[in-house]
């Protein structure tokens, strides 16, 4: 069911454009939803999950069985059968519509053209693909080579990606992964796996460093910080999450992996409520701020995001991100590091946010950082196919140091 829904969401722009060619007036919402769903599934014959005639028959039968669409069943039948007769002509007539071609809102397309004039098409293409399933091997319990061998023993193909990652050739339920319940691996995209090394690499992990993960749920990055430091490291990690229900997932993640951290239900933007009582007001050596964002870099994993977001959300979230940066910077010791990241490809949530912060904080300097990671583009800058080694979500990283 999820696969069919994702298929529809990835072709919704095309489906709506085709519906406009088929009818002069938008039908009632329930009938429109069913009609566009069928068009999204059937418009590209080579990619359709079922034979087109089967899709039409099932759509009409579904309309007949639902009281909200029963009266429109003949109308839906007529539209879909006309579409089958005139498919090539109708599809060609919508090819010039950018929303139909790229299956993103017009404002989103224009935003990417402005922010990434060299790569906007690659980003949109990647967004419409299927995301790879990437595992992160727990370095305290296994190695990439060992776990790849364990997967091969049960006929699961995987390719190394990054320092600790394995890209599965085909997604699998986690229950089928050897040692998942025992904490040998976690599911985490290759882009997200860069956070822990970026923040901790070069630090003396034999010292009891104090690290804050400011927006921690579901706990993947918190866990990776501890894994990366090593079992013998006295690293002290505090994980914050403002939502009580989501904080439970941090505990579950850490318990499965056999790791420990101080987990607090608190608002990172209000340190006066938690820093002194729970952290003794002692500055942190390193802070990870994975800030709330539009999620514009992970559209291929969440294809509904493009249709649910509004352009005004970007500015609202940028204000929230700036507020978090302003609140957390005083909690960092001189010489310490703050890694700011978002799973967004929009520059207002990435490079522009960081440049504004640097302009207002003269004690901050930008260390070498990846910046904007473009989805679907491997390290060599070439466009890659879905699930290819080196493929990753869209992300932004900026490593900031407080000068002494």
VMD Tcl script that draws the C-alpha trace (Angstrom):
set ca {
  {0.00 0.00 0.00}
  {2.78 2.45 0.88}
  {4.53 1.67 -2.40}
  {1.39 2.53 -4.38}
  {0.87 5.73 -2.39}
  {4.46 6.83 -2.96}
  {4.06 6.06 -6.68}
  {1.01 8.34 -6.81}
  {2.73 11.17 -4.93}
  {5.73 11.02 -7.27}
  {3.42 11.47 -10.29}
  {0.74 13.73 -8.82}
  {1.75 16.79 -10.83}
  {1.43 14.85 -14.08}
  {-1.87 13.33 -12.98}
  {-3.41 16.69 -12.17}
  {-2.25 18.14 -15.48}
  {-3.81 15.20 -17.33}
  {-7.06 15.62 -15.39}
  {-7.21 19.25 -16.52}
  {-6.91 18.09 -20.13}
  {-9.68 15.56 -19.65}
  {-12.27 17.73 -17.89}
  {-13.09 21.42 -17.95}
  {-14.25 21.54 -14.33}
  {-12.60 19.94 -11.33}
  {-14.82 17.12 -9.98}
  {-15.76 16.86 -6.29}
  {-12.70 16.14 -4.07}
  {-13.33 12.40 -3.49}
  {-13.86 11.74 -7.20}
  {-10.93 13.98 -8.12}
  {-8.65 12.11 -5.71}
  {-9.63 8.74 -7.17}
  {-9.30 9.97 -10.76}
  {-5.87 11.51 -10.16}
  {-4.71 8.39 -8.31}
  {-5.60 6.22 -11.31}
  {-3.96 8.65 -13.74}
  {-0.78 8.79 -11.63}
  {-0.53 5.00 -11.64}
  {-1.38 4.55 -15.32}
  {0.15 7.50 -17.18}
  {3.54 5.86 -17.81}
  {2.87 2.38 -19.17}
  {6.40 1.10 -18.59}
  {6.33 2.14 -14.92}
  {2.72 1.22 -14.10}
  {2.32 -1.27 -11.23}
  {-0.55 -3.00 -13.08}
  {-1.86 -3.21 -16.62}
  {-3.63 0.06 -17.53}
  {-6.98 -1.62 -18.20}
  {-6.79 -3.32 -14.81}
  {-6.15 0.03 -13.13}
  {-9.15 1.57 -14.88}
  {-11.45 -1.31 -13.95}
  {-10.32 -1.25 -10.32}
  {-10.73 2.53 -10.09}
  {-14.27 2.36 -11.42}
  {-15.15 -0.50 -9.06}
  {-13.72 1.47 -6.15}
  {-15.87 4.45 -7.14}
  {-18.99 2.28 -7.21}
  {-18.31 0.89 -3.72}
  {-17.84 4.27 -2.02}
  {-20.87 6.39 -1.22}
  {-18.81 9.57 -1.78}
  {-17.89 8.62 -5.35}
  {-20.66 6.25 -6.47}
  {-22.51 8.91 -8.44}
  {-19.29 9.84 -10.29}
  {-18.38 6.27 -11.27}
  {-19.62 6.66 -14.91}
  {-17.75 9.97 -15.16}
  {-14.51 8.40 -13.83}
  {-14.93 5.48 -16.23}
  {-15.39 7.81 -19.22}
  {-12.37 9.94 -18.30}
  {-10.02 7.00 -17.79}
  {-11.10 5.17 -20.96}
  {-10.62 8.34 -22.97}
  {-7.18 8.63 -21.40}
  {-6.29 5.10 -22.54}
  {-7.41 5.89 -26.10}
  {-5.58 9.23 -26.30}
  {-2.72 8.66 -23.86}
  {0.19 9.64 -26.11}
  {-1.51 12.84 -27.23}
  {-2.59 13.84 -23.74}
  {0.81 13.14 -22.20}
  {2.55 15.13 -24.96}
  {0.17 18.02 -24.31}
  {1.29 18.14 -20.65}
  {5.02 17.83 -21.33}
  {5.45 21.61 -21.48}
  {3.96 22.02 -18.00}
  {6.92 22.07 -15.56}
  {4.75 20.88 -12.66}
  {3.69 17.88 -14.76}
  {7.20 17.18 -15.99}
  {8.93 17.44 -12.59}
  {6.03 16.59 -10.25}
  {6.82 19.42 -7.84}
  {4.95 22.66 -7.10}
  {5.95 25.56 -9.34}
  {7.37 27.57 -6.42}
  {9.60 24.63 -5.44}
  {10.98 24.32 -8.97}
  {11.66 28.07 -9.16}
  {13.36 27.97 -5.77}
  {15.74 25.22 -6.85}
  {16.50 27.00 -10.12}
  {17.55 30.03 -8.12}
  {19.42 28.19 -5.35}
  {21.11 25.54 -7.53}
  {21.24 26.76 -11.14}
  {23.68 24.00 -12.12}
  {21.95 21.12 -10.33}
  {18.22 21.88 -10.02}
  {17.27 19.25 -12.59}
  {19.37 16.57 -10.90}
  {17.74 17.38 -7.56}
  {14.23 17.08 -8.98}
  {15.14 13.87 -10.79}
  {16.55 12.38 -7.59}
  {13.45 13.43 -5.65}
  {11.29 11.37 -8.00}
  {13.40 8.24 -7.56}
  {13.29 5.59 -4.88}
  {15.66 6.11 -1.99}
  {18.26 3.46 -1.21}
  {18.21 1.65 2.11}
  {21.51 2.41 3.85}
  {22.77 0.70 6.97}
  {25.25 2.09 9.48}
  {27.43 -0.61 11.00}
  {28.01 -0.25 14.74}
  {31.78 -0.05 14.96}
  {31.72 -1.20 18.57}
  {30.23 -4.55 17.57}
  {31.27 -5.26 13.97}
  {33.01 -3.92 10.89}
  {31.66 -3.09 7.44}
  {33.51 -6.07 5.93}
  {32.25 -8.47 8.58}
  {28.66 -7.36 8.29}
  {28.76 -7.38 4.49}
  {29.92 -10.99 4.72}
  {27.06 -11.80 7.12}
  {24.58 -10.32 4.65}
  {26.10 -12.23 1.74}
  {25.67 -15.47 3.73}
  {21.89 -15.00 3.52}
  {21.94 -13.72 -0.08}
  {21.54 -10.01 0.69}
  {23.69 -7.91 -1.62}
  {25.22 -4.74 -0.21}
  {27.88 -2.25 -1.24}
  {30.08 -0.23 1.13}
  {29.35 3.49 1.19}
  {31.23 5.98 3.32}
  {33.15 4.97 6.43}
  {30.49 2.87 8.16}
  {27.73 2.43 5.58}
  {26.34 -0.39 3.48}
  {23.84 0.25 0.69}
  {21.45 -2.67 0.21}
  {20.77 -3.68 -3.36}
  {17.12 -4.14 -2.37}
  {15.38 -2.83 0.77}
  {14.62 -5.40 3.45}
  {12.54 -5.38 6.66}
  {14.90 -4.77 9.57}
  {13.74 -8.05 11.13}
  {15.54 -9.85 8.29}
  {18.85 -8.13 9.00}
  {21.23 -10.29 11.04}
  {21.90 -8.85 14.47}
  {19.66 -5.81 14.06}
  {17.90 -6.40 17.39}
  {21.31 -6.85 19.02}
  {22.54 -3.48 17.74}
  {24.95 -4.54 15.00}
  {23.47 -2.04 12.53}
  {21.07 0.87 12.23}
  {19.22 2.30 9.25}
  {20.63 5.73 8.40}
  {21.20 7.52 5.11}
  {24.79 8.11 4.00}
  {24.41 11.90 4.28}
  {23.25 11.68 7.90}
  {26.17 9.37 8.69}
  {28.57 12.27 8.10}
  {27.44 14.16 11.22}
  {29.35 12.27 13.91}
  {32.71 12.19 12.08}
  {32.43 15.87 11.14}
  {31.83 16.91 14.75}
  {34.24 14.56 16.53}
  {37.11 13.93 14.12}
  {40.35 15.40 15.45}
  {39.12 15.73 19.05}
  {40.79 13.85 21.90}
  {38.13 11.24 22.54}
  {40.13 9.83 25.44}
  {39.02 12.90 27.42}
  {35.57 13.21 29.06}
  {34.27 15.61 26.42}
  {30.77 17.02 26.88}
  {28.64 16.80 23.74}
  {25.10 18.08 23.15}
  {22.76 16.67 20.51}
  {20.24 19.49 20.49}
  {17.35 18.06 18.42}
  {18.02 14.39 18.90}
  {14.97 12.23 18.09}
  {14.86 9.49 16.92}
  {18.40 9.11 18.23}
  {20.34 7.95 15.20}
  {22.94 10.71 15.36}
  {23.15 10.50 19.17}
  {23.97 6.81 18.84}
  {26.50 7.41 16.08}
  {28.36 9.95 18.23}
  {28.78 7.29 20.91}
  {29.66 4.55 18.43}
  {32.24 6.76 16.75}
  {33.90 7.69 20.04}
  {34.40 4.01 20.90}
  {33.46 1.84 23.85}
  {36.43 3.01 25.94}
  {35.78 6.72 25.42}
  {34.42 8.68 28.42}
  {32.37 10.86 26.01}
  {29.38 12.40 27.80}
  {26.43 12.95 25.48}
  {23.26 14.85 26.34}
  {20.38 14.36 23.93}
  {17.55 16.90 23.88}
  {14.09 16.41 22.41}
  {11.17 18.78 22.96}
  {8.50 16.15 22.17}
  {7.83 13.58 24.92}
  {6.64 10.84 22.56}
  {9.61 11.28 20.22}
  {12.05 11.22 23.13}
  {10.97 7.63 23.82}
  {12.48 6.66 20.48}
  {15.88 7.96 21.59}
  {15.77 5.63 24.58}
  {14.70 2.72 22.35}
  {17.53 3.40 19.89}
  {20.18 3.59 22.60}
  {18.87 0.50 24.40}
  {18.96 -1.58 21.23}
  {22.54 -0.51 20.52}
  {23.72 -0.91 24.11}
  {24.65 2.77 24.47}
  {24.08 5.36 27.18}
  {23.36 9.08 27.10}
  {21.54 11.65 29.20}
  {18.17 12.13 27.47}
  {16.21 15.25 28.37}
  {12.75 16.33 27.30}
  {13.41 20.03 26.82}
  {13.38 22.88 24.31}
  {16.89 23.49 22.97}
  {15.94 27.12 22.34}
  {15.27 27.64 26.08}
  {18.52 26.59 27.79}
  {17.57 28.50 30.95}
  {15.14 25.66 31.67}
  {17.58 22.72 31.43}
  {21.25 23.72 31.14}
  {21.86 24.63 34.79}
  {19.68 21.97 36.50}
  {20.68 19.04 34.28}
  {24.12 20.02 32.91}
  {25.40 22.09 35.87}
  {25.79 25.07 33.55}
  {29.11 23.70 32.26}
  {29.84 24.66 28.63}
  {29.86 21.90 26.02}
  {32.94 20.92 24.04}
  {30.83 20.13 20.97}
  {27.23 20.70 19.92}
  {25.28 19.00 17.15}
  {22.31 21.04 15.94}
  {20.24 19.09 13.44}
  {17.69 21.88 13.14}
  {14.02 21.58 12.16}
  {13.67 22.31 8.45}
  {11.52 21.86 5.36}
  {12.93 18.34 4.77}
  {13.43 19.38 1.13}
  {16.48 17.12 0.89}
  {14.64 13.89 1.74}
  {11.69 14.15 -0.65}
  {12.45 10.78 -2.23}
  {11.92 9.18 1.21}
  {8.88 11.32 1.99}
  {7.28 12.21 -1.37}
  {4.33 13.91 0.33}
  {6.60 16.70 1.62}
  {6.65 18.55 -1.70}
  {2.84 18.79 -1.77}
  {2.37 19.60 1.93}
  {4.97 22.33 2.27}
  {4.17 25.94 1.48}
  {6.74 28.50 0.31}
  {6.14 30.57 3.43}
  {7.34 27.64 5.57}
  {10.95 28.31 4.55}
  {11.12 31.75 6.15}
  {9.28 30.56 9.27}
  {11.68 27.66 9.74}
  {14.70 29.88 9.06}
  {13.60 32.06 11.99}
  {13.40 28.97 14.20}
  {16.84 27.82 13.07}
  {18.38 31.22 13.80}
  {16.74 31.19 17.24}
  {18.30 27.81 18.02}
  {21.75 28.92 16.88}
  {21.52 32.08 18.99}
  {20.41 30.13 22.06}
  {23.01 27.35 21.84}
  {26.13 29.35 20.87}
  {26.68 30.71 24.43}
  {26.63 27.10 25.73}
  {29.76 26.24 23.72}
  {33.17 26.65 25.33}
  {35.83 28.79 23.62}
  {37.62 26.52 21.14}
  {34.59 24.23 20.94}
  {32.70 23.19 17.82}
  {29.08 23.46 16.73}
  {27.90 21.43 13.74}
  {24.83 22.97 12.15}
  {22.93 20.72 9.77}
  {19.58 20.39 8.06}
  {18.10 17.86 5.66}
  {17.29 20.71 3.29}
  {18.59 21.82 -0.09}
  {17.18 25.34 0.23}
  {19.92 27.91 0.82}
  {17.86 29.94 3.29}
  {18.11 26.94 5.63}
  {21.75 26.26 4.85}
  {24.44 28.54 3.50}
  {22.44 31.77 3.91}
  {21.58 30.86 7.51}
  {25.23 30.24 8.36}
  {26.48 33.38 6.61}
  {24.00 35.45 8.58}
  {25.14 33.80 11.82}
  {28.80 34.49 11.05}
  {28.02 38.12 10.29}
  {26.42 38.54 13.72}
  {28.93 36.49 15.73}
  {32.50 37.67 15.33}
  {33.77 34.93 17.66}
  {32.66 32.24 15.19}
  {34.62 30.90 12.26}
  {33.64 28.39 9.64}
  {35.82 25.27 9.48}
  {36.08 23.15 6.31}
  {32.58 21.77 5.78}
  {30.62 19.90 3.08}
  {28.05 22.68 2.70}
  {25.06 21.63 0.59}
  {25.01 17.94 -0.35}
  {22.98 17.46 -3.53}
  {20.78 14.31 -3.58}
  {21.52 11.86 -6.34}
  {25.05 13.16 -6.97}
  {28.02 11.08 -5.87}
  {31.29 12.56 -4.65}
  {32.65 12.93 -8.18}
  {29.79 15.28 -9.10}
  {28.23 12.87 -11.57}
  {24.52 12.05 -11.56}
  {23.99 8.55 -10.20}
  {21.19 6.07 -10.64}
  {18.82 5.18 -7.82}
  {20.46 3.08 -5.09}
  {23.93 3.52 -6.52}
  {26.95 3.41 -4.20}
  {27.68 6.92 -2.99}
  {24.07 8.01 -3.40}
  {22.74 10.09 -0.49}
  {19.93 12.42 0.54}
  {20.10 16.18 0.28}
  {21.72 17.71 3.35}
  {23.61 20.74 4.61}
  {26.58 20.80 7.00}
  {28.50 23.74 8.47}
  {31.11 23.18 11.19}
  {31.59 26.29 13.31}
  {34.29 26.91 15.91}
  {34.15 29.40 18.73}
  {37.41 31.31 18.77}
  {39.32 31.55 22.05}
}
mol new
graphics top color blue
foreach p $ca { graphics top sphere $p radius 0.5 }
foreach p [lrange $ca 0 end-1] q [lrange $ca 1 end] { graphics top cylinder $p $q radius 0.2 }
display resetview
